[in-house]
Amino acid sequence: MQTLDEMLADAKYPACVGISQIGTWGRVNECWNDGKSRSKWYLIWAPMSMIGFNRDGSYLSFKKFLGKKYK
């Protein structure tokens, strides 16, 4: 079991807390908990149904796009 000091040393900051899109086919921005928004150039033309995110940022997800039928 880790101590609190070890857990804080392993913590990543800042973390991505969401994604937003401007318009139907607009730029996709990552929302981070440090108050800054960042965008990746390769997400500009991808539909929102293909974009996922976690604490490390956004990514393209073909499994998410294809749905439950894809295994």
PyMOL Python script that loads the backbone (N, CA, C, O; Angstrom):
from pymol import cmd

cmd.read_pdbstr("""\
ATOM      1  N   MET A   1       0.833  -1.175   0.000  1.00  0.00           N
ATOM      2  CA  MET A   1       0.000   0.000   0.000  1.00  0.00           C
ATOM      3  C   MET A   1       0.885   1.249   0.000  1.00  0.00           C
ATOM      4  O   MET A   1       1.870   1.329   0.734  1.00  0.00           O
ATOM      5  N   GLN A   2       0.516   2.209  -0.829  1.00  0.00           N
ATOM      6  CA  GLN A   2       1.316   3.421  -0.957  1.00  0.00           C
ATOM      7  C   GLN A   2       0.970   4.431   0.134  1.00  0.00           C
ATOM      8  O   GLN A   2      -0.166   4.516   0.601  1.00  0.00           O
ATOM      9  N   THR A   3       1.977   5.180   0.514  1.00  0.00           N
ATOM     10  CA  THR A   3       1.725   6.279   1.438  1.00  0.00           C
ATOM     11  C   THR A   3       1.209   7.476   0.641  1.00  0.00           C
ATOM     12  O   THR A   3       1.270   7.485  -0.588  1.00  0.00           O
ATOM     13  N   LEU A   4       0.709   8.467   1.338  1.00  0.00           N
ATOM     14  CA  LEU A   4       0.182   9.659   0.686  1.00  0.00           C
ATOM     15  C   LEU A   4       1.270  10.383  -0.098  1.00  0.00           C
ATOM     16  O   LEU A   4       1.006  10.888  -1.190  1.00  0.00           O
ATOM     17  N   ASP A   5       2.482  10.443   0.435  1.00  0.00           N
ATOM     18  CA  ASP A   5       3.594  11.089  -0.270  1.00  0.00           C
ATOM     19  C   ASP A   5       3.904  10.380  -1.585  1.00  0.00           C
ATOM     20  O   ASP A   5       4.183  11.041  -2.586  1.00  0.00           O
ATOM     21  N   GLU A   6       3.859   9.059  -1.602  1.00  0.00           N
ATOM     22  CA  GLU A   6       4.123   8.303  -2.833  1.00  0.00           C
ATOM     23  C   GLU A   6       3.017   8.521  -3.856  1.00  0.00           C
ATOM     24  O   GLU A   6       3.293   8.647  -5.049  1.00  0.00           O
ATOM     25  N   MET A   7       1.755   8.567  -3.396  1.00  0.00           N
ATOM     26  CA  MET A   7       0.646   8.799  -4.318  1.00  0.00           C
ATOM     27  C   MET A   7       0.721  10.191  -4.930  1.00  0.00           C
ATOM     28  O   MET A   7       0.449  10.351  -6.120  1.00  0.00           O
ATOM     29  N   LEU A   8       1.081  11.192  -4.151  1.00  0.00           N
ATOM     30  CA  LEU A   8       1.205  12.547  -4.675  1.00  0.00           C
ATOM     31  C   LEU A   8       2.372  12.675  -5.640  1.00  0.00           C
ATOM     32  O   LEU A   8       2.305  13.450  -6.594  1.00  0.00           O
ATOM     33  N   ALA A   9       3.434  11.927  -5.403  1.00  0.00           N
ATOM     34  CA  ALA A   9       4.581  11.960  -6.314  1.00  0.00           C
ATOM     35  C   ALA A   9       4.225  11.328  -7.657  1.00  0.00           C
ATOM     36  O   ALA A   9       4.764  11.733  -8.687  1.00  0.00           O
ATOM     37  N   ASP A  10       3.326  10.340  -7.665  1.00  0.00           N
ATOM     38  CA  ASP A  10       2.919   9.669  -8.898  1.00  0.00           C
ATOM     39  C   ASP A  10       1.791  10.404  -9.622  1.00  0.00           C
ATOM     40  O   ASP A  10       1.473  10.060 -10.760  1.00  0.00           O
ATOM     41  N   ALA A  11       1.189  11.394  -8.997  1.00  0.00           N
ATOM     42  CA  ALA A  11       0.035  12.086  -9.583  1.00  0.00           C
ATOM     43  C   ALA A  11       0.451  12.899 -10.809  1.00  0.00           C
ATOM     44  O   ALA A  11       1.536  13.478 -10.848  1.00  0.00           O
ATOM     45  N   LYS A  12      -0.430  12.930 -11.805  1.00  0.00           N
ATOM     46  CA  LYS A  12      -0.187  13.728 -13.007  1.00  0.00           C
ATOM     47  C   LYS A  12      -1.012  14.995 -12.926  1.00  0.00           C
ATOM     48  O   LYS A  12      -2.205  14.955 -12.625  1.00  0.00           O
ATOM     49  N   TYR A  13      -0.380  16.105 -13.192  1.00  0.00           N
ATOM     50  CA  TYR A  13      -1.080  17.376 -13.216  1.00  0.00           C
ATOM     51  C   TYR A  13      -0.500  18.186 -14.353  1.00  0.00           C
ATOM     52  O   TYR A  13       0.724  18.198 -14.477  1.00  0.00           O
ATOM     53  N   PRO A  14      -1.222  18.831 -15.152  1.00  0.00           N
ATOM     54  CA  PRO A  14      -2.674  18.912 -15.220  1.00  0.00           C
ATOM     55  C   PRO A  14      -3.291  17.688 -15.891  1.00  0.00           C
ATOM     56  O   PRO A  14      -2.588  16.873 -16.489  1.00  0.00           O
ATOM     57  N   ALA A  15      -4.612  17.569 -15.784  1.00  0.00           N
ATOM     58  CA  ALA A  15      -5.344  16.450 -16.366  1.00  0.00           C
ATOM     59  C   ALA A  15      -6.440  16.970 -17.286  1.00  0.00           C
ATOM     60  O   ALA A  15      -7.022  18.026 -17.037  1.00  0.00           O
ATOM     61  N   CYS A  16      -6.718  16.225 -18.346  1.00  0.00           N
ATOM     62  CA  CYS A  16      -7.794  16.579 -19.272  1.00  0.00           C
ATOM     63  C   CYS A  16      -9.123  16.188 -18.628  1.00  0.00           C
ATOM     64  O   CYS A  16      -9.295  15.054 -18.182  1.00  0.00           O
ATOM     65  N   VAL A  17     -10.065  17.141 -18.583  1.00  0.00           N
ATOM     66  CA  VAL A  17     -11.349  16.874 -17.942  1.00  0.00           C
ATOM     67  C   VAL A  17     -12.510  16.847 -18.933  1.00  0.00           C
ATOM     68  O   VAL A  17     -13.647  16.596 -18.532  1.00  0.00           O
ATOM     69  N   GLY A  18     -12.254  17.100 -20.210  1.00  0.00           N
ATOM     70  CA  GLY A  18     -13.335  17.067 -21.198  1.00  0.00           C
ATOM     71  C   GLY A  18     -12.874  17.577 -22.546  1.00  0.00           C
ATOM     72  O   GLY A  18     -11.744  18.038 -22.704  1.00  0.00           O
ATOM     73  N   ILE A  19     -13.785  17.483 -23.534  1.00  0.00           N
ATOM     74  CA  ILE A  19     -13.507  18.011 -24.860  1.00  0.00           C
ATOM     75  C   ILE A  19     -14.702  18.836 -25.320  1.00  0.00           C
ATOM     76  O   ILE A  19     -15.836  18.586 -24.912  1.00  0.00           O
ATOM     77  N   SER A  20     -14.439  19.812 -26.165  1.00  0.00           N
ATOM     78  CA  SER A  20     -15.503  20.645 -26.708  1.00  0.00           C
ATOM     79  C   SER A  20     -15.251  20.856 -28.194  1.00  0.00           C
ATOM     80  O   SER A  20     -14.120  20.744 -28.666  1.00  0.00           O
ATOM     81  N   GLN A  21     -16.324  21.164 -28.926  1.00  0.00           N
ATOM     82  CA  GLN A  21     -16.205  21.381 -30.365  1.00  0.00           C
ATOM     83  C   GLN A  21     -16.955  22.656 -30.726  1.00  0.00           C
ATOM     84  O   GLN A  21     -18.048  22.911 -30.219  1.00  0.00           O
ATOM     85  N   ILE A  22     -16.362  23.447 -31.599  1.00  0.00           N
ATOM     86  CA  ILE A  22     -16.976  24.687 -32.060  1.00  0.00           C
ATOM     87  C   ILE A  22     -17.653  24.403 -33.387  1.00  0.00           C
ATOM     88  O   ILE A  22     -16.974  24.101 -34.368  1.00  0.00           O
ATOM     89  N   GLY A  23     -18.972  24.492 -33.442  1.00  0.00           N
ATOM     90  CA  GLY A  23     -19.713  24.228 -34.671  1.00  0.00           C
ATOM     91  C   GLY A  23     -19.817  22.746 -34.963  1.00  0.00           C
ATOM     92  O   GLY A  23     -19.399  21.914 -34.158  1.00  0.00           O
ATOM     93  N   THR A  24     -20.380  22.416 -36.125  1.00  0.00           N
ATOM     94  CA  THR A  24     -20.561  21.018 -36.496  1.00  0.00           C
ATOM     95  C   THR A  24     -19.248  20.350 -36.872  1.00  0.00           C
ATOM     96  O   THR A  24     -18.976  19.239 -36.416  1.00  0.00           O
ATOM     97  N   TRP A  25     -18.433  20.993 -37.686  1.00  0.00           N
ATOM     98  CA  TRP A  25     -17.154  20.430 -38.122  1.00  0.00           C
ATOM     99  C   TRP A  25     -16.005  21.339 -37.708  1.00  0.00           C
ATOM    100  O   TRP A  25     -15.025  21.463 -38.443  1.00  0.00           O
ATOM    101  N   GLY A  26     -16.107  21.972 -36.554  1.00  0.00           N
ATOM    102  CA  GLY A  26     -15.097  22.926 -36.122  1.00  0.00           C
ATOM    103  C   GLY A  26     -13.968  22.298 -35.342  1.00  0.00           C
ATOM    104  O   GLY A  26     -13.857  21.078 -35.230  1.00  0.00           O
ATOM    105  N   ARG A  27     -13.152  23.149 -34.819  1.00  0.00           N
ATOM    106  CA  ARG A  27     -11.977  22.731 -34.049  1.00  0.00           C
ATOM    107  C   ARG A  27     -12.406  22.057 -32.748  1.00  0.00           C
ATOM    108  O   ARG A  27     -13.358  22.487 -32.098  1.00  0.00           O
ATOM    109  N   VAL A  28     -11.693  21.002 -32.383  1.00  0.00           N
ATOM    110  CA  VAL A  28     -11.938  20.287 -31.126  1.00  0.00           C
ATOM    111  C   VAL A  28     -10.900  20.752 -30.116  1.00  0.00           C
ATOM    112  O   VAL A  28      -9.699  20.700 -30.379  1.00  0.00           O
ATOM    113  N   ASN A  29     -11.364  21.203 -28.969  1.00  0.00           N
ATOM    114  CA  ASN A  29     -10.479  21.663 -27.895  1.00  0.00           C
ATOM    115  C   ASN A  29     -10.534  20.700 -26.729  1.00  0.00           C
ATOM    116  O   ASN A  29     -11.588  20.156 -26.400  1.00  0.00           O
ATOM    117  N   GLU A  30      -9.379  20.496 -26.106  1.00  0.00           N
ATOM    118  CA  GLU A  30      -9.312  19.738 -24.867  1.00  0.00           C
ATOM    119  C   GLU A  30      -9.425  20.720 -23.711  1.00  0.00           C
ATOM    120  O   GLU A  30      -8.786  21.772 -23.728  1.00  0.00           O
ATOM    121  N   CYS A  31     -10.222  20.393 -22.721  1.00  0.00           N
ATOM    122  CA  CYS A  31     -10.378  21.236 -21.531  1.00  0.00           C
ATOM    123  C   CYS A  31      -9.553  20.609 -20.406  1.00  0.00           C
ATOM    124  O   CYS A  31      -9.749  19.446 -20.055  1.00  0.00           O
ATOM    125  N   TRP A  32      -8.642  21.384 -19.855  1.00  0.00           N
ATOM    126  CA  TRP A  32      -7.739  20.889 -18.820  1.00  0.00           C
ATOM    127  C   TRP A  32      -8.045  21.574 -17.498  1.00  0.00           C
ATOM    128  O   TRP A  32      -8.566  22.689 -17.482  1.00  0.00           O
ATOM    129  N   ASN A  33      -7.726  20.918 -16.391  1.00  0.00           N
ATOM    130  CA  ASN A  33      -8.059  21.472 -15.083  1.00  0.00           C
ATOM    131  C   ASN A  33      -7.109  22.583 -14.635  1.00  0.00           C
ATOM    132  O   ASN A  33      -7.248  23.086 -13.520  1.00  0.00           O
ATOM    133  N   ASP A  34      -6.160  22.974 -15.461  1.00  0.00           N
ATOM    134  CA  ASP A  34      -5.332  24.132 -15.134  1.00  0.00           C
ATOM    135  C   ASP A  34      -5.879  25.414 -15.772  1.00  0.00           C
ATOM    136  O   ASP A  34      -5.258  26.473 -15.678  1.00  0.00           O
ATOM    137  N   GLY A  35      -7.060  25.312 -16.430  1.00  0.00           N
ATOM    138  CA  GLY A  35      -7.710  26.481 -17.001  1.00  0.00           C
ATOM    139  C   GLY A  35      -7.322  26.785 -18.434  1.00  0.00           C
ATOM    140  O   GLY A  35      -7.805  27.765 -19.002  1.00  0.00           O
ATOM    141  N   LYS A  36      -6.467  25.980 -19.031  1.00  0.00           N
ATOM    142  CA  LYS A  36      -6.041  26.205 -20.411  1.00  0.00           C
ATOM    143  C   LYS A  36      -6.737  25.202 -21.324  1.00  0.00           C
ATOM    144  O   LYS A  36      -7.042  24.080 -20.919  1.00  0.00           O
ATOM    145  N   SER A  37      -6.982  25.620 -22.556  1.00  0.00           N
ATOM    146  CA  SER A  37      -7.520  24.680 -23.537  1.00  0.00           C
ATOM    147  C   SER A  37      -6.456  24.437 -24.589  1.00  0.00           C
ATOM    148  O   SER A  37      -5.736  25.354 -24.985  1.00  0.00           O
ATOM    149  N   ARG A  38      -6.366  23.212 -25.029  1.00  0.00           N
ATOM    150  CA  ARG A  38      -5.373  22.832 -26.030  1.00  0.00           C
ATOM    151  C   ARG A  38      -6.098  22.112 -27.159  1.00  0.00           C
ATOM    152  O   ARG A  38      -7.142  21.498 -26.940  1.00  0.00           O
ATOM    153  N   SER A  39      -5.550  22.188 -28.353  1.00  0.00           N
ATOM    154  CA  SER A  39      -6.164  21.477 -29.482  1.00  0.00           C
ATOM    155  C   SER A  39      -5.086  20.723 -30.244  1.00  0.00           C
ATOM    156  O   SER A  39      -3.921  21.122 -30.261  1.00  0.00           O
ATOM    157  N   LYS A  40      -5.490  19.637 -30.868  1.00  0.00           N
ATOM    158  CA  LYS A  40      -4.583  18.823 -31.679  1.00  0.00           C
ATOM    159  C   LYS A  40      -5.009  18.951 -33.130  1.00  0.00           C
ATOM    160  O   LYS A  40      -6.202  18.919 -33.434  1.00  0.00           O
ATOM    161  N   TRP A  41      -4.058  19.094 -34.017  1.00  0.00           N
ATOM    162  CA  TRP A  41      -4.359  19.374 -35.422  1.00  0.00           C
ATOM    163  C   TRP A  41      -5.092  18.218 -36.087  1.00  0.00           C
ATOM    164  O   TRP A  41      -5.908  18.461 -36.977  1.00  0.00           O
ATOM    165  N   TYR A  42      -4.841  16.987 -35.702  1.00  0.00           N
ATOM    166  CA  TYR A  42      -5.449  15.846 -36.393  1.00  0.00           C
ATOM    167  C   TYR A  42      -6.890  15.579 -35.958  1.00  0.00           C
ATOM    168  O   TYR A  42      -7.534  14.685 -36.507  1.00  0.00           O
ATOM    169  N   LEU A  43      -7.408  16.325 -34.993  1.00  0.00           N
ATOM    170  CA  LEU A  43      -8.790  16.152 -34.565  1.00  0.00           C
ATOM    171  C   LEU A  43      -9.744  17.132 -35.248  1.00  0.00           C
ATOM    172  O   LEU A  43     -10.944  17.112 -34.975  1.00  0.00           O
ATOM    173  N   ILE A  44      -9.226  17.991 -36.133  1.00  0.00           N
ATOM    174  CA  ILE A  44     -10.059  19.016 -36.754  1.00  0.00           C
ATOM    175  C   ILE A  44     -11.177  18.402 -37.592  1.00  0.00           C
ATOM    176  O   ILE A  44     -12.319  18.853 -37.503  1.00  0.00           O
ATOM    177  N   TRP A  45     -10.883  17.396 -38.396  1.00  0.00           N
ATOM    178  CA  TRP A  45     -11.883  16.836 -39.315  1.00  0.00           C
ATOM    179  C   TRP A  45     -12.514  15.540 -38.825  1.00  0.00           C
ATOM    180  O   TRP A  45     -13.321  14.947 -39.540  1.00  0.00           O
ATOM    181  N   ALA A  46     -12.170  15.091 -37.637  1.00  0.00           N
ATOM    182  CA  ALA A  46     -12.749  13.852 -37.111  1.00  0.00           C
ATOM    183  C   ALA A  46     -14.107  14.144 -36.465  1.00  0.00           C
ATOM    184  O   ALA A  46     -14.247  15.141 -35.757  1.00  0.00           O
ATOM    185  N   PRO A  47     -15.110  13.289 -36.699  1.00  0.00           N
ATOM    186  CA  PRO A  47     -16.400  13.490 -36.024  1.00  0.00           C
ATOM    187  C   PRO A  47     -16.268  13.219 -34.519  1.00  0.00           C
ATOM    188  O   PRO A  47     -15.417  12.439 -34.091  1.00  0.00           O
ATOM    189  N   MET A  48     -17.109  13.865 -33.738  1.00  0.00           N
ATOM    190  CA  MET A  48     -17.036  13.713 -32.282  1.00  0.00           C
ATOM    191  C   MET A  48     -17.275  12.267 -31.842  1.00  0.00           C
ATOM    192  O   MET A  48     -16.825  11.869 -30.768  1.00  0.00           O
ATOM    193  N   SER A  49     -17.974  11.482 -32.654  1.00  0.00           N
ATOM    194  CA  SER A  49     -18.228  10.091 -32.284  1.00  0.00           C
ATOM    195  C   SER A  49     -16.960   9.238 -32.343  1.00  0.00           C
ATOM    196  O   SER A  49     -16.955   8.117 -31.835  1.00  0.00           O
ATOM    197  N   MET A  50     -15.892   9.744 -32.951  1.00  0.00           N
ATOM    198  CA  MET A  50     -14.631   9.015 -33.027  1.00  0.00           C
ATOM    199  C   MET A  50     -13.608   9.497 -32.005  1.00  0.00           C
ATOM    200  O   MET A  50     -12.524   8.923 -31.904  1.00  0.00           O
ATOM    201  N   ILE A  51     -13.931  10.528 -31.255  1.00  0.00           N
ATOM    202  CA  ILE A  51     -12.956  11.122 -30.347  1.00  0.00           C
ATOM    203  C   ILE A  51     -13.288  10.744 -28.911  1.00  0.00           C
ATOM    204  O   ILE A  51     -14.410  10.940 -28.446  1.00  0.00           O
ATOM    205  N   GLY A  52     -12.314  10.210 -28.231  1.00  0.00           N
ATOM    206  CA  GLY A  52     -12.454   9.907 -26.806  1.00  0.00           C
ATOM    207  C   GLY A  52     -11.429  10.709 -26.024  1.00  0.00           C
ATOM    208  O   GLY A  52     -10.545  11.334 -26.610  1.00  0.00           O
ATOM    209  N   PHE A  53     -11.544  10.692 -24.709  1.00  0.00           N
ATOM    210  CA  PHE A  53     -10.554  11.390 -23.899  1.00  0.00           C
ATOM    211  C   PHE A  53     -10.377  10.679 -22.570  1.00  0.00           C
ATOM    212  O   PHE A  53     -11.265   9.974 -22.090  1.00  0.00           O
ATOM    213  N   ASN A  54      -9.225  10.881 -22.002  1.00  0.00           N
ATOM    214  CA  ASN A  54      -8.932  10.432 -20.649  1.00  0.00           C
ATOM    215  C   ASN A  54      -8.076  11.510 -19.996  1.00  0.00           C
ATOM    216  O   ASN A  54      -7.942  12.602 -20.550  1.00  0.00           O
ATOM    217  N   ARG A  55      -7.505  11.236 -18.858  1.00  0.00           N
ATOM    218  CA  ARG A  55      -6.751  12.270 -18.148  1.00  0.00           C
ATOM    219  C   ARG A  55      -5.501  12.727 -18.896  1.00  0.00           C
ATOM    220  O   ARG A  55      -4.961  13.792 -18.597  1.00  0.00           O
ATOM    221  N   ASP A  56      -5.034  11.938 -19.862  1.00  0.00           N
ATOM    222  CA  ASP A  56      -3.838  12.301 -20.619  1.00  0.00           C
ATOM    223  C   ASP A  56      -4.155  13.134 -21.855  1.00  0.00           C
ATOM    224  O   ASP A  56      -3.233  13.650 -22.488  1.00  0.00           O
ATOM    225  N   GLY A  57      -5.418  13.281 -22.218  1.00  0.00           N
ATOM    226  CA  GLY A  57      -5.794  14.075 -23.387  1.00  0.00           C
ATOM    227  C   GLY A  57      -6.770  13.327 -24.279  1.00  0.00           C
ATOM    228  O   GLY A  57      -7.304  12.286 -23.897  1.00  0.00           O
ATOM    229  N   SER A  58      -6.999  13.866 -25.473  1.00  0.00           N
ATOM    230  CA  SER A  58      -7.952  13.251 -26.394  1.00  0.00           C
ATOM    231  C   SER A  58      -7.238  12.314 -27.362  1.00  0.00           C
ATOM    232  O   SER A  58      -6.027  12.408 -27.562  1.00  0.00           O
ATOM    233  N   TYR A  59      -8.011  11.410 -27.958  1.00  0.00           N
ATOM    234  CA  TYR A  59      -7.455  10.429 -28.884  1.00  0.00           C
ATOM    235  C   TYR A  59      -8.543   9.991 -29.854  1.00  0.00           C
ATOM    236  O   TYR A  59      -9.733  10.143 -29.578  1.00  0.00           O
ATOM    237  N   LEU A  60      -8.124   9.447 -30.993  1.00  0.00           N
ATOM    238  CA  LEU A  60      -9.062   8.878 -31.962  1.00  0.00           C
ATOM    239  C   LEU A  60      -9.395   7.455 -31.545  1.00  0.00           C
ATOM    240  O   LEU A  60      -8.501   6.671 -31.225  1.00  0.00           O
ATOM    241  N   SER A  61     -10.676   7.122 -31.547  1.00  0.00           N
ATOM    242  CA  SER A  61     -11.126   5.802 -31.119  1.00  0.00           C
ATOM    243  C   SER A  61     -12.028   5.197 -32.183  1.00  0.00           C
ATOM    244  O   SER A  61     -13.188   5.588 -32.318  1.00  0.00           O
ATOM    245  N   PHE A  62     -11.498   4.247 -32.934  1.00  0.00           N
ATOM    246  CA  PHE A  62     -12.301   3.589 -33.959  1.00  0.00           C
ATOM    247  C   PHE A  62     -13.317   2.632 -33.341  1.00  0.00           C
ATOM    248  O   PHE A  62     -14.387   2.419 -33.911  1.00  0.00           O
ATOM    249  N   LYS A  63     -12.998   2.052 -32.180  1.00  0.00           N
ATOM    250  CA  LYS A  63     -13.953   1.181 -31.497  1.00  0.00           C
ATOM    251  C   LYS A  63     -15.175   1.967 -31.065  1.00  0.00           C
ATOM    252  O   LYS A  63     -16.300   1.478 -31.168  1.00  0.00           O
ATOM    253  N   LYS A  64     -14.962   3.176 -30.585  1.00  0.00           N
ATOM    254  CA  LYS A  64     -16.076   4.009 -30.170  1.00  0.00           C
ATOM    255  C   LYS A  64     -16.947   4.379 -31.364  1.00  0.00           C
ATOM    256  O   LYS A  64     -18.169   4.454 -31.240  1.00  0.00           O
ATOM    257  N   PHE A  65     -16.324   4.612 -32.522  1.00  0.00           N
ATOM    258  CA  PHE A  65     -17.044   4.991 -33.719  1.00  0.00           C
ATOM    259  C   PHE A  65     -17.892   3.831 -34.267  1.00  0.00           C
ATOM    260  O   PHE A  65     -19.024   4.033 -34.707  1.00  0.00           O
ATOM    261  N   LEU A  66     -17.329   2.622 -34.233  1.00  0.00           N
ATOM    262  CA  LEU A  66     -18.022   1.462 -34.779  1.00  0.00           C
ATOM    263  C   LEU A  66     -19.084   0.895 -33.821  1.00  0.00           C
ATOM    264  O   LEU A  66     -19.973   0.154 -34.242  1.00  0.00           O
ATOM    265  N   GLY A  67     -18.983   1.241 -32.564  1.00  0.00           N
ATOM    266  CA  GLY A  67     -20.008   0.826 -31.610  1.00  0.00           C
ATOM    267  C   GLY A  67     -19.770  -0.556 -31.033  1.00  0.00           C
ATOM    268  O   GLY A  67     -18.666  -1.095 -31.105  1.00  0.00           O
ATOM    269  N   LYS A  68     -20.833  -1.124 -30.455  1.00  0.00           N
ATOM    270  CA  LYS A  68     -20.724  -2.411 -29.765  1.00  0.00           C
ATOM    271  C   LYS A  68     -20.546  -3.576 -30.724  1.00  0.00           C
ATOM    272  O   LYS A  68     -20.097  -4.643 -30.306  1.00  0.00           O
ATOM    273  N   LYS A  69     -20.880  -3.405 -31.986  1.00  0.00           N
ATOM    274  CA  LYS A  69     -20.751  -4.523 -32.936  1.00  0.00           C
ATOM    275  C   LYS A  69     -19.307  -4.883 -33.203  1.00  0.00           C
ATOM    276  O   LYS A  69     -19.007  -6.019 -33.572  1.00  0.00           O
ATOM    277  N   TYR A  70     -18.401  -3.921 -33.018  1.00  0.00           N
ATOM    278  CA  TYR A  70     -16.980  -4.158 -33.245  1.00  0.00           C
ATOM    279  C   TYR A  70     -16.358  -4.807 -32.012  1.00  0.00           C
ATOM    280  O   TYR A  70     -16.498  -4.293 -30.902  1.00  0.00           O
ATOM    281  N   LYS A  71     -15.678  -5.921 -32.200  1.00  0.00           N
ATOM    282  CA  LYS A  71     -15.026  -6.586 -31.076  1.00  0.00           C
ATOM    283  C   LYS A  71     -13.584  -6.866 -31.382  1.00  0.00           C
ATOM    284  O   LYS A  71     -12.873  -7.425 -30.546  1.00  0.00           O
TER     285      LYS A  71
END
""", "prot")
cmd.dss("prot")
cmd.show_as("cartoon", "prot")
cmd.util.cbc("prot")
cmd.orient("prot")
